[in-house]
Amino acid sequence: MAARVEPFESVSIILPIINETHSLVTTVDVIEQMCDSKDIKEYIAVVCGRTTKDSLETCKVLQERFGAKFRLHHQKLPFIGGAMREAFDLAEGSHTIMMSTDLETDPHVVRNFIVEAKRHPSSIITASRWIKGGEFHGYNPVKLAANYAFQKIFALLYSSKLTDLTYAYRIFPTSLLQSIAWEELKHPFFLETVIKPLRLGVNVIEIPAVWKARTEGESQNPFLNNFVYFRIALKVKFYPRERILQKHA
């Protein structure tokens, strides 16, 4: 392990926000309904200069509703990877969930993440759309075939049995997240969040999740971006351990 992991105490949930309103509220509502309140340390809502006025208004409503439990952070690093990296450093729960707010990451799965994190506090629990119980709904057939191929290639490269290395839906020990030297700023960051722990020998457990196409706003990940994932995959494969960890870790 890259860092000492404490037993599960509570979770910080990262919510990156660009143009989500109703889906953001639904995400939080489902989590609140499905989970024990004492298990949820905080929501870290990350906004940027591109976040819409309606989304900011929705965040204000949620802040009024939850108080200090709903933290609003204006990111300084660019893009989605920058948002997540800054939120990782802010997280105060023993564990941290990385997800989206457009309902492409089913919020019902949060309860399952917490159950598994309590059983395996030192492991990463990650959602998979490819194992039994996982599904895609509304996914472009060409993109689906490419996604399947990418998963197979990355798994082969890392000698892993994982089936969904690029899905941005995981729960991590927070101490692990805060010990790794992250690099990516755009969507390849999501692959980085599993391959660097794999190189460190961290156990990764998959649970099923159903993906449904967003009905609100537009995707921030054009299809051609997927080919950029190979750059970080190939670099990290040959990194020494000390290159993966922060200097103080």
LOKOLVEX-192368 format. One line per field, with one value per atom (N, C-alpha, C): x, y, z; chain; atom name; residue number from 1. Coordinates in nm, 3 decimals, decimal comma, padded with zeros to 5 digits. Layout:
LOKOLVEX-192368
x = [X ...]
y = [Y ...]
z = [Z ...]
c = [A ...]
a = [CA ...]
k = [NUM ...]
//
This chain:
LOKOLVEX-192368
x = [00,083 00,000 00,087 00,033 00,104 00,090 -00,014 -00,037 -00,116 -00,104 -00,178 -00,327 -00,409 -00,553 -00,626 -00,706 -00,786 -00,916 -00,986 -01,118 -01,214 -01,317 -01,416 -01,483 -01,487 -01,558 -01,668 -01,633 -01,731 -01,673 -01,759 -01,716 -01,737 -01,641 -01,654 -01,696 -01,798 -01,849 -01,823 -01,745 -01,708 -01,813 -01,862 -01,966 -01,917 -01,858 -01,816 -01,938 -01,945 -02,068 -02,035 -02,098 -02,086 -02,224 -02,315 -02,447 -02,560 -02,537 -02,637 -02,720 -02,848 -02,937 -03,026 -03,126 -03,217 -03,142 -03,048 -02,974 -02,884 -02,834 -02,754 -02,839 -02,958 -03,047 -03,089 -03,120 -03,158 -03,045 -02,923 -02,806 -02,796 -02,805 -02,795 -02,915 -03,035 -03,155 -03,148 -03,105 -03,095 -02,994 -02,880 -02,777 -02,830 -02,898 -02,953 -03,059 -03,138 -03,244 -03,188 -03,082 -03,031 -02,927 -02,864 -02,750 -02,779 -02,706 -02,712 -02,644 -02,709 -02,656 -02,520 -02,494 -02,366 -02,251 -02,282 -02,177 -02,132 -02,212 -02,179 -02,116 -01,986 -01,915 -01,948 -01,947 -01,962 -01,981 -02,040 -02,041 -01,946 -01,856 -01,766 -01,808 -01,881 -01,929 -01,822 -01,770 -01,661 -01,716 -01,698 -01,747 -01,629 -01,654 -01,549 -01,611 -01,529 -01,578 -01,685 -01,690 -01,788 -01,917 -01,921 -02,043 -02,155 -02,271 -02,380 -02,442 -02,509 -02,577 -02,682 -02,757 -02,860 -02,798 -02,683 -02,616 -02,567 -02,514 -02,469 -02,586 -02,700 -02,820 -02,863 -02,852 -02,886 -02,792 -02,664 -02,568 -02,604 -02,647 -02,686 -02,802 -02,900 -03,014 -02,967 -02,875 -02,825 -02,741 -02,668 -02,593 -02,688 -02,797 -02,895 -02,960 -02,975 -03,039 -02,947 -02,819 -02,728 -02,625 -02,614 -02,516 -02,373 -02,290 -02,148 -02,124 -02,224 -02,208 -02,194 -02,246 -02,236 -02,135 -02,012 -01,902 -01,888 -01,874 -01,859 -01,714 -01,653 -01,513 -01,500 -01,437 -01,409 -01,269 -01,265 -01,137 -01,043 -00,913 -00,808 -00,739 -00,709 -00,656 -00,765 -00,728 -00,831 -00,885 -01,003 -01,062 -01,106 -01,161 -01,221 -01,115 -00,999 -00,893 -00,847 -00,839 -00,802 -00,904 -01,032 -01,139 -01,125 -01,104 -01,094 -00,969 -00,859 -00,734 -00,745 -00,805 -00,821 -00,918 -01,024 -01,120 -01,058 -00,971 -00,903 -00,831 -00,764 -00,688 -00,779 -00,901 -00,995 -01,070 -01,079 -01,163 -01,123 -01,224 -01,200 -01,255 -01,331 -01,379 -01,266 -01,285 -01,184 -01,175 -01,286 -01,293 -01,355 -01,330 -01,377 -01,438 -01,554 -01,620 -01,602 -01,557 -01,548 -01,666 -01,748 -01,864 -01,897 -02,007 -02,054 -02,188 -02,240 -02,368 -02,473 -02,447 -02,539 -02,621 -02,611 -02,681 -02,624 -02,511 -02,444 -02,373 -02,351 -02,308 -02,429 -02,490 -02,614 -02,591 -02,655 -02,632 -02,677 -02,762 -02,802 -02,682 -02,578 -02,461 -02,378 -02,396 -02,319 -02,335 -02,457 -02,478 -02,394 -02,388 -02,309 -02,160 -02,116 -01,976 -01,944 -02,032 -02,007 -02,005 -02,098 -02,101 -01,968 -01,920 -01,796 -01,674 -01,677 -01,564 -01,552 -01,665 -01,661 -01,600 -01,626 -01,569 -01,422 -01,386 -01,250 -01,197 -01,170 -01,135 -01,005 -00,916 -00,789 -00,796 -00,908 -00,923 -00,992 -00,975 -01,058 -01,176 -01,295 -01,414 -01,455 -01,464 -01,493 -01,613 -01,691 -01,809 -01,768 -01,836 -01,814 -01,946 -01,945 -02,062 -02,055 -01,942 -01,918 -01,938 -01,943 -01,963 -02,112 -02,146 -02,286 -02,356 -02,470 -02,543 -02,519 -02,413 -02,383 -02,441 -02,475 -02,538 -02,508 -02,529 -02,525 -02,663 -02,712 -02,838 -02,816 -02,840 -02,825 -02,683 -02,596 -02,455 -02,440 -02,372 -02,349 -02,281 -02,336 -02,281 -02,133 -02,091 -01,950 -01,863 -01,909 -01,835 -01,832 -01,941 -01,948 -01,844 -01,832 -01,732 -01,591 -01,569 -01,438 -01,407 -01,508 -01,490 -01,448 -01,516 -01,484 -01,339 -01,299 -01,162 -01,060 -01,089 -00,996 -00,981 -01,091 -01,084 -00,995 -01,011 -00,931 -00,782 -00,753 -00,613 -00,549 -00,619 -00,561 -00,546 -00,644 -00,634 -00,515 -00,495 -00,382 -00,251 -00,244 -00,122 -00,082 -00,183 -00,156 -00,177 -00,190 -00,208 -00,318 -00,429 -00,539 -00,664 -00,748 -00,876 -00,989 -00,957 -01,058 -01,120 -01,248 -01,322 -01,360 -01,342 -01,388 -01,293 -01,176 -01,071 -01,089 -01,179 -01,193 -01,318 -01,403 -01,527 -01,498 -01,552 -01,520 -01,612 -01,620 -01,711 -01,645 -01,588 -01,509 -01,511 -01,485 -01,459 -01,317 -01,244 -01,103 -01,080 -00,978 -00,928 -00,871 -00,914 -00,869 -00,719 -00,662 -00,517 -00,440 -00,495 -00,432 -00,434 -00,550 -00,563 -00,466 -00,447 -00,364 -00,216 -00,181 -00,041 00,016 -00,071 -00,028 -00,003 00,099 00,130 00,049 -00,058 -00,146 -00,093 -00,121 -00,067 -00,174 -00,268 -00,362 -00,461 -00,506 -00,604 -00,736 -00,731 -00,853 -00,902 -00,990 -01,057 -00,964 -00,845 -00,755 -00,720 -00,748 -00,728 -00,803 -00,919 -00,998 -00,927 -00,857 -00,775 -00,657 -00,598 -00,486 -00,524 -00,650 -00,691 -00,699 -00,689 -00,685 -00,550 -00,482 -00,357 -00,242 -00,241 -00,136 -00,154 -00,277 -00,294 -00,259 -00,293 -00,257 -00,105 -00,031 00,115 00,168 00,091 00,132 00,089 00,017 -00,027 -00,157 -00,233 -00,361 -00,464 -00,541 -00,647 -00,764 -00,818 -00,930 -01,043 -01,161 -01,277 -01,384 -01,439 -01,545 -01,683 -01,776 -01,917 -01,995 -02,111 -02,183 -02,253 -02,265 -02,339 -02,402 -02,516 -02,586 -02,561 -02,515 -02,489 -02,606 -02,657 -02,762 -02,718 -02,744 -02,703 -02,767 -02,691 -02,743 -02,859 -02,951 -03,066 -03,060 -02,957 -02,943 -02,802 -02,788 -02,656 -02,589 -02,462 -02,386 -02,261 -02,219 -02,098 -01,976 -01,881 -01,759 -01,641 -01,672 -01,567 -01,589 -01,540 -01,553 -01,489 -01,543 -01,500 -01,351 -01,297 -01,156 -01,062 -01,112 -01,029 -00,988 -01,069 -01,041 -00,904 -00,857 -00,729 -00,612 -00,635 -00,530 -00,501 -00,594 -00,576 -00,449 -00,411 -00,295 -00,166 -00,160 -00,038 -00,009 -00,108 -00,085 -00,071 -00,142 -00,133 00,008 00,069 00,205 00,309 00,291 00,387 00,390 00,272 00,264 00,313 00,295 00,339 00,486 00,566 00,711 00,765 00,676 00,721 00,778 00,884 00,923 00,825 00,818 00,723 00,734 00,857 00,877 00,824 00,809 00,753 00,602 00,539 00,394 00,351 00,434 00,399 00,448 00,373 00,421 00,545 00,629 00,756 00,741 00,634 00,615 00,547 00,500 00,422 00,513]
y = [-00,121 00,000 00,126 00,232 00,358 00,437 00,408 00,483 00,396 00,427 00,353 00,385 00,281 00,300 00,270 00,365 00,346 00,273 00,215 00,155 00,260 00,216 00,308 00,383 00,514 00,598 00,678 00,740 00,819 00,847 00,896 00,917 01,062 01,112 01,240 01,208 01,277 01,250 01,372 01,351 01,460 01,473 01,596 01,624 01,735 01,701 01,803 01,857 01,989 02,049 02,148 02,126 02,219 02,275 02,184 02,228 02,143 02,081 01,993 02,068 02,045 02,105 01,994 01,952 01,848 01,718 01,682 01,558 01,568 01,687 01,708 01,687 01,746 01,731 01,585 01,519 01,378 01,293 01,322 01,248 01,257 01,377 01,396 01,335 01,353 01,297 01,146 01,079 00,933 00,888 00,953 00,916 00,933 01,043 01,068 00,965 00,922 00,824 00,683 00,651 00,514 00,487 00,590 00,572 00,621 00,566 00,612 00,748 00,846 00,982 00,991 00,905 00,914 00,865 00,793 00,747 00,854 00,960 01,065 01,182 01,196 01,307 01,439 01,441 01,568 01,543 01,644 01,653 01,766 01,740 01,845 01,878 01,987 02,032 02,119 02,076 02,148 02,222 02,353 02,436 02,511 02,567 02,639 02,755 02,823 02,937 02,902 02,775 02,731 02,681 02,670 02,625 02,726 02,676 02,766 02,833 02,944 03,019 02,932 02,854 02,766 02,662 02,608 02,509 02,571 02,692 02,761 02,790 02,825 02,847 02,718 02,607 02,478 02,446 02,475 02,454 02,539 02,662 02,749 02,690 02,635 02,571 02,453 02,373 02,257 02,300 02,409 02,461 02,505 02,568 02,610 02,489 02,384 02,262 02,183 02,173 02,085 02,157 02,285 02,359 02,320 02,306 02,277 02,141 02,055 01,923 01,932 02,040 02,061 02,172 02,133 02,228 02,267 02,395 02,444 02,486 02,429 02,459 02,508 02,624 02,679 02,633 02,547 02,487 02,588 02,563 02,645 02,572 02,444 02,364 02,345 02,335 02,324 02,182 02,173 02,049 01,956 01,842 01,750 01,686 01,656 01,600 01,698 01,825 01,928 01,940 01,931 01,937 01,825 01,703 01,587 01,594 01,635 01,640 01,737 01,852 01,948 01,895 01,828 01,772 01,660 01,580 01,475 01,534 01,646 01,708 01,769 01,804 01,864 01,761 01,639 01,537 01,511 01,504 01,481 01,347 01,277 01,145 01,043 00,928 00,823 00,768 00,780 00,733 00,841 00,831 00,932 00,866 00,915 00,865 00,966 00,916 00,992 00,951 01,051 01,021 01,144 01,137 01,252 01,297 01,406 01,458 01,458 01,384 01,381 01,253 01,171 01,042 00,933 00,959 00,851 00,759 00,808 00,724 00,711 00,595 00,572 00,593 00,694 00,722 00,610 00,520 00,407 00,318 00,322 00,238 00,286 00,411 00,465 00,377 00,332 00,246 00,118 00,060 -00,061 -00,034 00,083 00,121 00,124 00,185 00,199 00,063 -00,024 -00,159 -00,230 -00,224 -00,293 -00,227 -00,093 -00,024 -00,059 -00,083 -00,126 -00,265 -00,351 -00,486 -00,486 -00,396 -00,394 -00,251 -00,196 -00,053 -00,015 -00,110 -00,079 -00,091 -00,137 -00,160 -00,043 -00,037 00,049 -00,035 00,020 -00,046 00,034 -00,031 00,040 -00,019 00,065 00,020 -00,032 -00,136 -00,189 -00,205 -00,161 -00,177 -00,306 -00,378 -00,496 -00,628 -00,630 -00,756 -00,784 -00,904 -00,943 -00,845 -00,794 -00,695 -00,553 -00,533 -00,403 -00,393 -00,272 -00,253 -00,114 -00,100 00,030 00,057 00,178 00,218 00,351 00,352 00,474 00,505 00,405 00,425 00,401 00,491 00,477 00,343 00,263 00,129 00,131 00,230 00,238 00,266 00,359 00,390 00,269 00,193 00,076 -00,028 -00,052 -00,147 -00,099 00,032 00,087 00,080 00,106 00,099 -00,043 -00,141 -00,281 -00,313 -00,266 -00,292 -00,224 -00,100 -00,027 -00,099 -00,145 -00,214 -00,338 -00,413 -00,534 -00,501 -00,396 -00,357 -00,311 -00,225 -00,174 -00,285 -00,375 -00,487 -00,577 -00,601 -00,683 -00,614 -00,484 -00,408 -00,415 -00,418 -00,418 -00,555 -00,658 -00,795 -00,800 -00,734 -00,721 -00,791 -00,837 -00,896 -00,794 -00,668 -00,565 -00,546 -00,513 -00,504 -00,361 -00,264 -00,128 -00,028 -00,013 00,069 00,218 00,257 00,399 00,464 00,386 00,440 00,527 00,647 00,745 00,730 00,610 00,585 00,486 00,540 00,457 00,515 00,427 00,472 00,430 00,523 00,503 00,532 00,469 00,521 00,661 00,758 00,896 00,910 00,839 00,848 00,801 00,706 00,661 00,773 00,833 00,942 01,055 01,083 01,197 01,164 01,039 00,999 00,987 00,990 00,967 01,099 01,101 01,218 01,207 01,282 01,279 01,370 01,334 01,408 01,462 01,379 01,414 01,522 01,601 01,705 01,678 01,607 01,578 01,436 01,383 01,257 01,135 01,130 01,018 01,008 01,114 01,108 00,990 00,956 00,847 00,713 00,693 00,572 00,578 00,695 00,712 00,674 00,699 00,671 00,522 00,438 00,295 00,232 00,281 00,214 00,247 00,368 00,398 00,316 00,305 00,213 00,068 00,024 -00,112 -00,131 -00,033 -00,041 -00,044 00,014 00,014 -00,113 -00,201 -00,325 -00,314 -00,208 -00,190 -00,287 -00,350 -00,438 -00,357 -00,398 -00,329 -00,430 -00,397 -00,485 -00,421 -00,497 -00,446 -00,486 -00,393 -00,423 -00,371 -00,428 -00,388 -00,253 -00,185 -00,059 -00,045 00,021 00,044 00,187 00,202 00,334 00,374 00,496 00,550 00,685 00,710 00,836 00,954 01,058 01,178 01,237 01,295 01,361 01,512 01,558 01,701 01,744 01,855 01,906 01,823 01,855 01,788 01,725 01,614 01,545 01,635 01,627 01,705 01,619 01,499 01,405 01,358 01,433 01,390 01,254 01,177 01,039 01,029 01,119 01,109 01,125 01,185 01,196 01,061 00,957 00,826 00,772 00,813 00,762 00,822 00,934 00,996 00,914 00,826 00,742 00,657 00,623 00,535 00,601 00,733 00,803 00,777 00,801 00,779 00,630 00,545 00,401 00,351 00,398 00,351 00,413 00,538 00,602 00,533 00,516 00,463 00,318 00,245 00,105 00,091 00,190 00,178 00,273 00,335 00,421 00,339 00,387 00,329 00,372 00,300 00,329 00,473 00,520 00,655 00,763 00,732 00,829 00,839 00,736 00,734 00,807 00,798 00,858 01,001 01,082 01,215 01,201 01,300 01,292 01,273 01,328 01,318 01,188 01,107 00,987 00,875]
z = [00,000 00,000 00,000 -00,060 -00,064 00,065 00,143 00,265 00,362 00,492 00,592 00,580 00,582 00,564 00,693 00,737 00,856 00,819 00,918 00,890 00,837 00,770 00,717 00,832 00,820 00,917 00,848 00,736 00,661 00,523 00,434 00,297 00,254 00,179 00,109 -00,034 -00,084 -00,219 -00,307 -00,412 -00,502 -00,613 -00,631 -00,730 -00,824 -00,937 -01,034 -01,109 -01,124 -01,178 -01,289 -01,406 -01,518 -01,554 -01,593 -01,641 -01,585 -01,470 -01,410 -01,306 -01,305 -01,205 -01,146 -01,222 -01,173 -01,144 -01,230 -01,207 -01,084 -01,055 -00,934 -00,810 -00,809 -00,694 -00,678 -00,790 -00,784 -00,729 -00,772 -00,723 -00,571 -00,518 -00,374 -00,301 -00,357 -00,293 -00,281 -00,388 -00,385 -00,281 -00,276 -00,179 -00,036 -00,011 00,121 00,159 00,062 00,088 00,107 00,034 00,033 00,143 00,193 00,283 00,424 00,519 00,657 00,663 00,720 00,721 00,788 00,886 00,955 00,869 00,761 00,670 00,572 00,556 00,460 00,534 00,520 00,585 00,519 00,384 00,313 00,164 00,102 -00,044 -00,081 -00,174 -00,222 -00,365 -00,380 -00,510 -00,574 -00,688 -00,754 -00,876 -00,876 -00,987 -01,049 -01,168 -01,238 -01,314 -01,395 -01,470 -01,572 -01,613 -01,712 -01,649 -01,519 -01,452 -01,476 -01,516 -01,553 -01,431 -01,458 -01,351 -01,283 -01,362 -01,304 -01,212 -01,252 -01,168 -01,038 -01,046 -00,925 -00,831 -00,889 -00,808 -00,738 -00,811 -00,751 -00,636 -00,653 -00,544 -00,422 -00,447 -00,336 -00,258 -00,330 -00,264 -00,178 -00,232 -00,158 -00,038 -00,051 00,064 00,175 00,138 00,237 00,304 00,230 00,280 00,372 00,335 00,408 00,493 00,477 00,555 00,521 00,624 00,604 00,539 00,540 00,479 00,327 00,269 00,124 00,100 00,067 00,050 -00,097 -00,123 -00,260 -00,281 -00,385 -00,415 -00,558 -00,576 -00,709 -00,751 -00,851 -00,887 -00,951 -00,932 -00,991 -01,105 -01,087 -01,196 -01,301 -01,429 -01,533 -01,550 -01,613 -01,660 -01,547 -01,586 -01,488 -01,399 -01,455 -01,372 -01,267 -01,305 -01,208 -01,097 -01,134 -01,034 -00,933 -00,982 -00,895 -00,808 -00,865 -00,789 -00,672 -00,696 -00,587 -00,481 -00,526 -00,431 -00,349 -00,409 -00,334 -00,213 -00,235 -00,126 -00,019 -00,057 00,037 00,121 00,072 00,135 00,280 00,367 00,510 00,559 00,476 00,514 00,506 00,571 00,562 00,421 00,345 00,208 00,120 -00,008 -00,102 -00,224 -00,266 -00,387 -00,500 -00,613 -00,737 -00,825 -00,864 -00,947 -01,030 -01,106 -01,183 -01,126 -01,180 -01,132 -01,243 -01,351 -01,465 -01,471 -01,365 -01,352 -01,442 -01,510 -01,582 -01,482 -01,361 -01,249 -01,156 -01,154 -01,080 -00,930 -00,870 -00,728 -00,634 -00,680 -00,596 -00,560 -00,643 -00,621 -00,503 -00,461 -00,349 -00,225 -00,198 -00,082 -00,093 -00,213 -00,233 -00,214 -00,261 -00,239 -00,090 -00,013 00,131 00,200 00,162 00,219 00,193 00,069 00,033 00,096 00,109 00,171 00,319 00,384 00,524 00,536 00,439 00,440 00,398 00,307 00,250 00,251 00,367 00,377 00,307 00,284 00,219 00,067 00,015 -00,128 -00,197 -00,328 -00,412 -00,458 -00,446 -00,500 -00,622 -00,736 -00,860 -00,931 -00,995 -01,069 -01,206 -01,251 -01,385 -01,458 -01,582 -01,668 -01,748 -01,735 -01,819 -01,747 -01,615 -01,544 -01,530 -01,484 -01,467 -01,374 -01,418 -01,342 -01,391 -01,467 -01,525 -01,666 -01,707 -01,838 -01,892 -02,023 -02,091 -02,148 -02,133 -02,195 -02,268 -02,397 -02,475 -02,514 -02,512 -02,548 -02,698 -02,766 -02,910 -02,940 -03,034 -03,061 -03,101 -03,178 -03,217 -03,094 -03,011 -02,889 -02,795 -02,793 -02,706 -02,747 -02,877 -02,926 -02,895 -02,913 -02,883 -02,735 -02,651 -02,507 -02,466 -02,520 -02,490 -02,528 -02,646 -02,692 -02,602 -02,565 -02,478 -02,343 -02,287 -02,158 -02,167 -02,274 -02,292 -02,306 -02,381 -02,403 -02,273 -02,199 -02,074 -01,970 -01,964 -01,870 -01,905 -02,033 -02,077 -02,044 -02,068 -02,042 -01,895 -01,805 -01,661 -01,597 -01,680 -01,630 -01,525 -01,556 -01,461 -01,514 -01,422 -01,458 -01,455 -01,427 -01,424 -01,562 -01,565 -01,692 -01,730 -01,640 -01,668 -01,603 -01,662 -01,601 -01,624 -01,714 -01,747 -01,688 -01,621 -01,567 -01,445 -01,443 -01,338 -01,218 -01,164 -01,052 -00,956 -00,848 -00,756 -00,616 -00,518 -00,381 -00,344 -00,287 -00,253 -00,104 -00,044 00,083 00,059 00,135 00,112 00,128 00,222 00,243 00,120 00,048 -00,076 -00,180 -00,199 -00,297 -00,268 -00,141 -00,102 -00,098 -00,128 -00,129 -00,270 -00,371 -00,509 -00,581 -00,664 -00,747 -00,876 -00,884 -01,001 -01,111 -01,236 -01,350 -01,444 -01,481 -01,587 -01,543 -01,639 -01,613 -01,685 -01,796 -01,870 -01,839 -01,921 -01,890 -01,871 -01,933 -01,901 -01,753 -01,677 -01,532 -01,471 -01,525 -01,466 -01,479 -01,589 -01,601 -01,505 -01,492 -01,400 -01,257 -01,217 -01,079 -01,047 -01,147 -01,117 -01,151 -01,255 -01,293 -01,197 -01,141 -01,043 -00,915 -00,861 -00,748 -00,783 -00,903 -00,942 -00,938 -00,986 -00,982 -00,839 -00,746 -00,606 -00,532 -00,603 -00,541 -00,464 -00,486 -00,417 -00,475 -00,389 -00,434 -00,488 -00,603 -00,666 -00,687 -00,635 -00,641 -00,730 -00,823 -00,910 -00,860 -00,869 -00,846 -00,967 -00,998 -01,119 -01,104 -01,218 -01,224 -01,361 -01,365 -01,491 -01,536 -01,660 -01,717 -01,805 -01,786 -01,871 -01,923 -02,051 -02,111 -02,039 -02,021 -01,954 -02,033 -01,960 -02,021 -02,002 -01,932 -01,902 -01,936 -02,010 -02,044 -02,152 -02,179 -02,283 -02,223 -02,285 -02,242 -02,261 -02,169 -02,178 -02,226 -02,281 -02,321 -02,464 -02,564 -02,703 -02,726 -02,821 -02,842 -02,872 -02,952 -02,991 -02,872 -02,764 -02,643 -02,588 -02,619 -02,563 -02,605 -02,721 -02,768 -02,690 -02,622 -02,542 -02,417 -02,379 -02,260 -02,271 -02,393 -02,411 -02,363 -02,368 -02,325 -02,179 -02,091 -01,948 -01,917 -01,991 -01,967 -01,991 -02,097 -02,131 -02,037 -01,998 -01,908 -01,772 -01,714 -01,578 -01,572 -01,680 -01,684 -01,647 -01,681 -01,661 -01,554 -01,478 -01,370 -01,254 -01,190 -01,062 -00,955 -00,845 -00,738 -00,689 -00,675 -00,620 -00,715 -00,841 -00,937 -00,923 -00,867 -00,852 -00,726 -00,621 -00,493 -00,481 -00,404 -00,370 -00,283 -00,284 -00,214 -00,065 -00,008 00,137 00,178 00,079 00,112 00,163]
c = [A A A A A A A A A A A A A A A A A A A A A A A A A A A A A A A A A A A A A A A A A A A A A A A A A A A A A A A A A A A A A A A A A A A A A A A A A A A A A A A A A A A A A A A A A A A A A A A A A A A A A A A A A A A A A A A A A A A A A A A A A A A A A A A A A A A A A A A A A A A A A A A A A A A A A A A A A A A A A A A A A A A A A A A A A A A A A A A A A A A A A A A A A A A A A A A A A A A A A A A A A A A A A A A A A A A A A A A A A A A A A A A A A A A A A A A A A A A A A A A A A A A A A A A A A A A A A A A A A A A A A A A A A A A A A A A A A A A A A A A A A A A A A A A A A A A A A A A A A A A A A A A A A A A A A A A A A A A A A A A A A A A A A A A A A A A A A A A A A A A A A A A A A A A A A A A A A A A A A A A A A A A A A A A A A A A A A A A A A A A A A A A A A A A A A A A A A A A A A A A A A A A A A A A A A A A A A A A A A A A A A A A A A A A A A A A A A A A A A A A A A A A A A A A A A A A A A A A A A A A A A A A A A A A A A A A A A A A A A A A A A A A A A A A A A A A A A A A A A A A A A A A A A A A A A A A A A A A A A A A A A A A A A A A A A A A A A A A A A A A A A A A A A A A A A A A A A A A A A A A A A A A A A A A A A A A A A A A A A A A A A A A A A A A A A A A A A A A A A A A A A A A A A A A A A A A A A A A A A A A A A A A A A A A A A A A A A A A A A A A A A A A A A A A A A A A A A A A A A A A A A A A A A A A A A A A A A A A A A A A A A A A A A A A A A A A A A A A A A A A A A A A A A A A A A A A A A A A A A A A A A A A A A A A A A A A A A A A A A A A A A A A A A A A]
a = [N CA C N CA C N CA C N CA C N CA C N CA C N CA C N CA C N CA C N CA C N CA C N CA C N CA C N CA C N CA C N CA C N CA C N CA C N CA C N CA C N CA C N CA C N CA C N CA C N CA C N CA C N CA C N CA C N CA C N CA C N CA C N CA C N CA C N CA C N CA C N CA C N CA C N CA C N CA C N CA C N CA C N CA C N CA C N CA C N CA C N CA C N CA C N CA C N CA C N CA C N CA C N CA C N CA C N CA C N CA C N CA C N CA C N CA C N CA C N CA C N CA C N CA C N CA C N CA C N CA C N CA C N CA C N CA C N CA C N CA C N CA C N CA C N CA C N CA C N CA C N CA C N CA C N CA C N CA C N CA C N CA C N CA C N CA C N CA C N CA C N CA C N CA C N CA C N CA C N CA C N CA C N CA C N CA C N CA C N CA C N CA C N CA C N CA C N CA C N CA C N CA C N CA C N CA C N CA C N CA C N CA C N CA C N CA C N CA C N CA C N CA C N CA C N CA C N CA C N CA C N CA C N CA C N CA C N CA C N CA C N CA C N CA C N CA C N CA C N CA C N CA C N CA C N CA C N CA C N CA C N CA C N CA C N CA C N CA C N CA C N CA C N CA C N CA C N CA C N CA C N CA C N CA C N CA C N CA C N CA C N CA C N CA C N CA C N CA C N CA C N CA C N CA C N CA C N CA C N CA C N CA C N CA C N CA C N CA C N CA C N CA C N CA C N CA C N CA C N CA C N CA C N CA C N CA C N CA C N CA C N CA C N CA C N CA C N CA C N CA C N CA C N CA C N CA C N CA C N CA C N CA C N CA C N CA C N CA C N CA C N CA C N CA C N CA C N CA C N CA C N CA C N CA C N CA C N CA C N CA C N CA C N CA C N CA C N CA C N CA C N CA C N CA C N CA C N CA C N CA C N CA C N CA C N CA C N CA C N CA C N CA C N CA C N CA C N CA C N CA C N CA C N CA C N CA C N CA C N CA C N CA C N CA C N CA C N CA C N CA C N CA C N CA C N CA C N CA C N CA C N CA C N CA C N CA C N CA C N CA C N CA C N CA C N CA C N CA C N CA C N CA C N CA C N CA C N CA C N CA C N CA C N CA C N CA C N CA C]
k = [1 1 1 2 2 2 3 3 3 4 4 4 5 5 5 6 6 6 7 7 7 8 8 8 9 9 9 10 10 10 11 11 11 12 12 12 13 13 13 14 14 14 15 15 15 16 16 16 17 17 17 18 18 18 19 19 19 20 20 20 21 21 21 22 22 22 23 23 23 24 24 24 25 25 25 26 26 26 27 27 27 28 28 28 29 29 29 30 30 30 31 31 31 32 32 32 33 33 33 34 34 34 35 35 35 36 36 36 37 37 37 38 38 38 39 39 39 40 40 40 41 41 41 42 42 42 43 43 43 44 44 44 45 45 45 46 46 46 47 47 47 48 48 48 49 49 49 50 50 50 51 51 51 52 52 52 53 53 53 54 54 54 55 55 55 56 56 56 57 57 57 58 58 58 59 59 59 60 60 60 61 61 61 62 62 62 63 63 63 64 64 64 65 65 65 66 66 66 67 67 67 68 68 68 69 69 69 70 70 70 71 71 71 72 72 72 73 73 73 74 74 74 75 75 75 76 76 76 77 77 77 78 78 78 79 79 79 80 80 80 81 81 81 82 82 82 83 83 83 84 84 84 85 85 85 86 86 86 87 87 87 88 88 88 89 89 89 90 90 90 91 91 91 92 92 92 93 93 93 94 94 94 95 95 95 96 96 96 97 97 97 98 98 98 99 99 99 100 100 100 101 101 101 102 102 102 103 103 103 104 104 104 105 105 105 106 106 106 107 107 107 108 108 108 109 109 109 110 110 110 111 111 111 112 112 112 113 113 113 114 114 114 115 115 115 116 116 116 117 117 117 118 118 118 119 119 119 120 120 120 121 121 121 122 122 122 123 123 123 124 124 124 125 125 125 126 126 126 127 127 127 128 128 128 129 129 129 130 130 130 131 131 131 132 132 132 133 133 133 134 134 134 135 135 135 136 136 136 137 137 137 138 138 138 139 139 139 140 140 140 141 141 141 142 142 142 143 143 143 144 144 144 145 145 145 146 146 146 147 147 147 148 148 148 149 149 149 150 150 150 151 151 151 152 152 152 153 153 153 154 154 154 155 155 155 156 156 156 157 157 157 158 158 158 159 159 159 160 160 160 161 161 161 162 162 162 163 163 163 164 164 164 165 165 165 166 166 166 167 167 167 168 168 168 169 169 169 170 170 170 171 171 171 172 172 172 173 173 173 174 174 174 175 175 175 176 176 176 177 177 177 178 178 178 179 179 179 180 180 180 181 181 181 182 182 182 183 183 183 184 184 184 185 185 185 186 186 186 187 187 187 188 188 188 189 189 189 190 190 190 191 191 191 192 192 192 193 193 193 194 194 194 195 195 195 196 196 196 197 197 197 198 198 198 199 199 199 200 200 200 201 201 201 202 202 202 203 203 203 204 204 204 205 205 205 206 206 206 207 207 207 208 208 208 209 209 209 210 210 210 211 211 211 212 212 212 213 213 213 214 214 214 215 215 215 216 216 216 217 217 217 218 218 218 219 219 219 220 220 220 221 221 221 222 222 222 223 223 223 224 224 224 225 225 225 226 226 226 227 227 227 228 228 228 229 229 229 230 230 230 231 231 231 232 232 232 233 233 233 234 234 234 235 235 235 236 236 236 237 237 237 238 238 238 239 239 239 240 240 240 241 241 241 242 242 242 243 243 243 244 244 244 245 245 245 246 246 246 247 247 247 248 248 248 249 249 249]
//
